[in-house]
């Protein structure tokens, strides 16, 4: 049996120093990041915004959203004063829409209860809406240079390989956190945290890690054991169930579209969408309007975190005097498909291509 406690590849001080040296030469250029050696002070608002956006999302997907948000709402006070619908519209496509609702709640608490200044401690940040342990640690380290342990998926992978830890995730998280904490330096903890994340994103990748150019190749226990490609191990997930539903795309002859804003709580909460049924095994609901509905020949297929979704799409054109039982008509000049969440935009694209 592997004794993971014996897998101590090198001193934490030496590894942290090596990582900072590597980061100084290889740091990724990211719009929310202050480059190493730059005298600017990190803006906690930009760090917070980027970390919330990056949850369950890739850097490549986030960049454009970050630029649009910070151009439209350059400070936390600007975001706090924003219209909820405008923020949800800008967020559309990023997924996990509870993050956008919590983004507004947090911005308003920071503005109203903290004078527009983010707390500079882990505990103070953790008390804010929508900020969990990882995000609080990341902001503390990167924005305020506090020696907090930042543990995202990239860091977990680096730690699992560095120490050759074979316990599957998520059971391995406490051990990986302990290892990461032992390595976190008091000097430049924010740069160190970003260095390990960059290493996981660019070199210690999930598949085919580039061990030959890794700054930690010598102390890495998994490289020595030949197990790097197998780590981290993960407990197999149960198959996702498939849910079904129907959505209705109704357009008036003057171009207006029938839309509804979903309840704040629940999946896609607060987002604009097409009226339709609940999502389940045999979800059925009457159309929002009496009309000559046409069922599109193809279905919308979309995958959420916990289930697959298959939607039947029905379309109807109705006269201007039509009064819906569900939703409201939005004039053509006020309708932006980009404001729709991805699954709803798929339905619009399906109709447009039919």
VMD Tcl script that draws the C-alpha trace (Angstrom):
set ca {
  {0.00 0.00 0.00}
  {1.29 3.43 -0.91}
  {2.22 5.51 2.13}
  {1.22 8.99 0.96}
  {2.64 10.59 4.07}
  {6.09 9.51 2.93}
  {5.73 11.25 -0.43}
  {7.40 14.50 0.51}
  {9.18 15.61 -2.68}
  {10.96 18.69 -1.36}
  {10.68 21.46 1.17}
  {7.76 23.85 0.80}
  {10.16 26.79 0.74}
  {12.10 25.37 -2.19}
  {9.00 24.53 -4.21}
  {7.42 27.95 -3.58}
  {10.62 29.71 -4.62}
  {10.85 27.61 -7.79}
  {7.22 28.34 -8.64}
  {7.65 32.09 -8.14}
  {10.78 32.07 -10.29}
  {8.88 30.21 -13.02}
  {5.86 32.53 -12.70}
  {8.00 35.65 -13.09}
  {8.96 34.38 -16.56}
  {5.84 32.56 -17.65}
  {2.78 34.24 -16.10}
  {-0.24 34.25 -18.36}
  {-1.44 37.63 -19.60}
  {-4.99 37.89 -18.22}
  {-7.18 41.01 -18.20}
  {-7.79 40.88 -14.44}
  {-4.20 40.17 -13.49}
  {-1.39 42.48 -12.41}
  {1.79 41.05 -14.02}
  {4.61 40.00 -11.68}
  {6.95 42.89 -11.00}
  {4.30 45.51 -11.81}
  {3.97 48.14 -9.08}
  {0.19 48.45 -9.46}
  {-2.02 47.32 -6.59}
  {-4.52 44.60 -7.55}
  {-8.13 45.80 -7.67}
  {-10.23 43.54 -5.39}
  {-13.31 44.25 -7.53}
  {-11.67 42.90 -10.67}
  {-10.22 39.91 -8.82}
  {-13.61 39.10 -7.28}
  {-15.44 39.51 -10.60}
  {-12.98 37.27 -12.44}
  {-13.08 34.57 -9.77}
  {-16.88 34.45 -9.78}
  {-16.92 34.28 -13.58}
  {-14.27 31.55 -13.64}
  {-16.24 29.18 -11.42}
  {-17.09 26.16 -13.58}
  {-15.98 28.13 -16.66}
  {-12.79 28.40 -18.71}
  {-10.49 31.39 -18.99}
  {-11.10 31.54 -22.75}
  {-14.87 31.77 -22.22}
  {-14.60 34.42 -19.51}
  {-12.31 37.01 -21.12}
  {-14.90 38.71 -23.34}
  {-17.49 38.74 -20.56}
  {-14.97 40.30 -18.18}
  {-14.11 43.04 -20.67}
  {-17.81 43.84 -21.25}
  {-18.66 43.88 -17.54}
  {-15.76 46.10 -16.52}
  {-16.36 48.47 -19.43}
  {-20.03 48.82 -18.52}
  {-19.59 48.68 -14.71}
  {-15.99 49.68 -13.90}
  {-16.45 49.72 -10.11}
  {-18.35 47.66 -7.57}
  {-20.58 50.67 -6.91}
  {-21.45 50.86 -10.62}
  {-22.40 47.19 -10.59}
  {-24.43 47.60 -7.40}
  {-26.50 50.33 -9.09}
  {-27.07 48.30 -12.25}
  {-30.45 47.06 -13.39}
  {-30.90 43.38 -12.56}
  {-32.12 42.55 -16.06}
  {-29.13 44.28 -17.66}
  {-26.69 42.26 -15.57}
  {-28.50 39.00 -16.27}
  {-28.48 39.84 -19.96}
  {-24.73 40.47 -19.99}
  {-24.21 37.22 -18.08}
  {-26.25 35.16 -20.57}
  {-24.21 32.30 -21.95}
  {-21.84 31.98 -18.99}
  {-24.12 29.48 -17.26}
  {-24.66 28.80 -13.55}
  {-26.91 31.82 -13.35}
  {-27.15 31.85 -9.55}
  {-23.66 33.38 -9.75}
  {-25.06 36.44 -11.50}
  {-27.77 36.89 -8.88}
  {-25.21 36.55 -6.10}
  {-22.92 38.93 -7.97}
  {-25.50 41.68 -7.62}
  {-26.24 40.82 -3.98}
  {-22.55 40.91 -3.12}
  {-21.91 44.18 -4.97}
  {-24.77 45.81 -3.07}
  {-23.60 44.55 0.31}
  {-20.05 45.75 -0.37}
  {-21.34 49.13 -1.48}
  {-23.94 49.65 1.23}
  {-22.36 47.93 4.24}
  {-18.64 48.32 3.50}
  {-18.45 51.70 1.81}
  {-17.56 50.16 -1.54}
  {-14.46 48.43 -0.17}
  {-14.08 44.67 -0.11}
  {-13.07 43.24 3.30}
  {-9.36 42.43 3.33}
  {-9.66 39.25 5.41}
  {-10.70 35.70 4.54}
  {-13.48 35.68 7.16}
  {-14.78 39.07 6.05}
  {-14.92 37.95 2.43}
  {-16.50 34.63 3.33}
  {-19.40 36.49 4.94}
  {-20.37 38.13 1.64}
  {-23.15 36.67 -0.57}
  {-21.96 34.15 -3.12}
  {-18.39 33.93 -1.82}
  {-17.32 30.47 -0.69}
  {-14.05 29.18 0.77}
  {-12.19 28.98 -2.55}
  {-13.20 32.45 -3.74}
  {-12.49 34.01 -0.33}
  {-9.04 32.45 -0.31}
  {-8.30 33.54 -3.90}
  {-9.31 37.16 -3.27}
  {-7.42 37.23 0.04}
  {-4.23 35.96 -1.57}
  {-4.33 37.74 -4.93}
  {-5.90 41.07 -3.96}
  {-4.61 41.45 -0.39}
  {-1.46 39.29 -0.36}
  {-2.71 37.15 2.52}
  {-1.14 33.64 2.82}
  {-4.40 31.78 2.24}
  {-4.52 28.35 0.60}
  {-6.09 28.54 -2.85}
  {-7.35 25.16 -4.07}
  {-9.05 24.97 -7.46}
  {-9.06 22.07 -9.91}
  {-5.67 23.02 -11.33}
  {-4.06 23.16 -7.89}
  {-5.66 19.84 -6.90}
  {-4.16 18.21 -9.97}
  {-0.68 19.65 -9.30}
  {-0.77 18.53 -5.65}
  {-2.05 15.04 -6.51}
  {0.84 14.55 -8.93}
  {3.50 16.31 -6.91}
  {2.81 14.00 -3.96}
  {1.54 10.97 -5.95}
  {-1.74 10.91 -4.05}
  {-4.03 8.17 -5.36}
  {-7.07 8.70 -3.14}
  {-9.91 9.60 -5.55}
  {-11.57 12.99 -5.57}
  {-13.58 14.28 -3.83}
  {-12.34 12.19 -0.85}
  {-8.78 13.41 -1.52}
  {-9.64 17.09 -1.08}
  {-8.57 17.37 2.62}
  {-5.19 15.77 1.90}
  {-4.65 17.94 -1.17}
  {-5.59 21.04 0.81}
  {-3.13 20.11 3.53}
  {-0.36 19.70 0.99}
  {-1.21 22.98 -0.69}
  {-1.28 24.76 2.68}
  {2.17 23.46 3.56}
  {3.57 24.95 0.36}
  {1.84 28.35 0.50}
  {4.50 30.97 1.29}
  {4.16 34.08 3.41}
  {6.07 36.00 0.72}
  {4.04 36.77 -2.45}
  {1.23 34.30 -1.69}
  {-0.97 35.82 -4.40}
  {1.64 35.35 -7.10}
  {2.34 31.86 -5.81}
  {-1.36 30.92 -5.98}
  {-1.56 32.19 -9.55}
  {1.67 30.38 -10.41}
  {0.29 26.99 -9.37}
  {-2.97 27.64 -11.20}
  {-1.03 28.63 -14.31}
  {1.11 25.52 -14.02}
  {-1.99 23.33 -13.93}
  {-3.58 25.17 -16.84}
  {-0.57 25.18 -19.15}
  {1.85 22.38 -18.23}
  {0.39 20.02 -15.62}
  {-2.69 19.56 -17.79}
  {-5.34 16.85 -17.31}
  {-4.10 14.88 -20.31}
  {-0.51 14.50 -21.52}
  {1.21 16.78 -18.97}
  {4.39 18.38 -20.29}
  {6.60 16.95 -17.55}
  {9.78 17.63 -19.50}
  {9.44 21.41 -19.13}
  {7.74 21.49 -15.72}
  {9.59 23.50 -13.04}
  {8.60 20.80 -10.51}
  {9.70 17.82 -12.60}
  {12.53 16.87 -10.23}
  {10.56 16.75 -6.96}
  {7.36 15.41 -8.58}
  {6.64 11.99 -7.04}
  {4.12 11.00 -9.73}
  {6.62 11.69 -12.52}
  {9.14 9.50 -10.74}
  {6.56 6.74 -10.26}
  {5.23 7.04 -13.83}
  {1.68 7.71 -12.59}
  {1.21 11.36 -13.58}
  {-1.22 10.57 -16.42}
  {-3.45 8.65 -14.00}
  {-3.82 11.46 -11.46}
  {-5.85 12.82 -9.91}
  {-8.19 9.88 -9.64}
  {-11.90 10.59 -9.43}
  {-14.81 8.64 -8.04}
  {-17.03 7.63 -10.99}
  {-20.16 9.74 -11.30}
  {-23.64 8.33 -11.66}
  {-25.10 8.67 -15.17}
  {-27.06 11.87 -15.69}
  {-30.82 11.47 -16.13}
  {-32.59 12.95 -19.15}
  {-35.48 15.37 -18.70}
  {-37.94 16.55 -21.32}
  {-40.01 19.66 -21.87}
  {-41.72 21.89 -24.42}
  {-41.10 25.56 -25.12}
  {-43.19 27.95 -27.19}
  {-41.81 30.61 -29.51}
  {-44.59 33.04 -30.31}
  {-44.01 36.04 -32.57}
  {-46.54 38.73 -33.35}
  {-46.88 39.91 -36.91}
  {-45.33 43.22 -35.81}
  {-42.16 41.34 -34.84}
  {-42.58 41.24 -31.05}
  {-41.58 38.02 -29.24}
  {-43.31 36.40 -26.28}
  {-40.85 36.06 -23.39}
  {-40.96 35.53 -19.65}
  {-38.48 36.14 -16.87}
  {-37.96 33.02 -14.83}
  {-38.34 33.10 -11.03}
  {-35.25 34.27 -9.15}
  {-34.82 30.92 -7.46}
  {-34.12 27.75 -9.37}
  {-32.36 26.84 -12.59}
  {-31.85 29.83 -14.93}
  {-33.30 31.99 -12.16}
  {-33.90 35.60 -13.17}
  {-33.13 34.95 -16.84}
  {-35.30 35.74 -19.84}
  {-36.64 32.74 -21.70}
  {-39.42 31.26 -23.74}
  {-42.62 30.19 -21.97}
  {-42.92 26.46 -21.62}
  {-43.50 23.42 -19.49}
  {-41.60 22.21 -16.48}
  {-38.74 19.81 -17.19}
  {-39.28 16.21 -16.17}
  {-39.95 12.72 -17.45}
  {-43.39 13.55 -18.86}
  {-43.66 17.33 -18.56}
  {-46.78 18.71 -20.26}
  {-48.19 22.23 -20.15}
  {-50.77 24.10 -22.19}
  {-49.43 26.69 -24.66}
  {-49.32 30.31 -23.45}
  {-51.57 31.38 -26.34}
  {-54.27 29.72 -28.41}
  {-52.65 29.58 -31.84}
  {-51.79 27.32 -34.75}
  {-48.62 25.89 -33.28}
  {-46.08 24.19 -35.52}
  {-43.61 21.73 -33.99}
  {-40.09 22.20 -35.34}
  {-38.61 19.03 -36.85}
  {-35.54 19.06 -34.58}
  {-35.19 19.20 -30.79}
  {-33.01 21.30 -28.51}
  {-30.51 19.25 -26.54}
  {-28.59 20.76 -23.67}
  {-26.64 19.42 -20.70}
  {-26.75 20.94 -17.24}
  {-24.62 19.91 -14.27}
  {-26.98 17.19 -13.08}
  {-29.07 16.22 -16.09}
  {-29.50 16.22 -19.85}
  {-32.41 18.20 -21.29}
  {-34.38 17.55 -24.48}
  {-36.85 20.27 -25.52}
  {-39.55 20.16 -28.12}
  {-39.84 23.56 -29.79}
  {-43.18 24.85 -31.08}
  {-43.65 28.07 -33.05}
  {-46.63 30.25 -33.88}
  {-47.23 33.63 -35.48}
  {-50.06 35.62 -33.88}
  {-51.80 38.98 -34.50}
  {-50.78 42.17 -32.64}
  {-53.86 42.18 -30.40}
  {-53.01 38.77 -28.89}
  {-53.04 38.65 -25.08}
  {-50.93 35.81 -23.64}
  {-51.80 33.73 -20.60}
  {-48.10 33.45 -19.78}
  {-45.24 35.89 -20.39}
  {-45.18 39.30 -22.08}
  {-44.46 40.45 -25.62}
  {-41.15 42.25 -26.12}
  {-40.88 44.58 -29.10}
  {-38.55 43.47 -31.86}
  {-36.20 46.43 -31.33}
  {-35.86 45.53 -27.60}
  {-35.22 41.82 -28.16}
  {-31.63 40.64 -28.14}
  {-31.08 36.90 -28.59}
  {-27.76 37.34 -26.78}
  {-29.70 38.13 -23.58}
  {-31.06 34.60 -23.54}
  {-29.34 31.77 -21.65}
  {-27.68 29.23 -23.89}
  {-30.46 26.65 -23.88}
  {-33.05 29.29 -24.85}
  {-30.79 30.73 -27.52}
  {-30.43 27.25 -28.98}
  {-34.19 27.18 -29.47}
  {-34.12 30.56 -31.22}
  {-31.26 29.44 -33.46}
  {-33.17 26.26 -34.25}
  {-36.20 28.29 -35.32}
  {-34.06 30.71 -37.32}
  {-32.44 27.84 -39.21}
  {-35.64 25.90 -39.79}
}
mol new
graphics top color blue
foreach p $ca { graphics top sphere $p radius 0.5 }
foreach p [lrange $ca 0 end-1] q [lrange $ca 1 end] { graphics top cylinder $p $q radius 0.2 }
display resetview
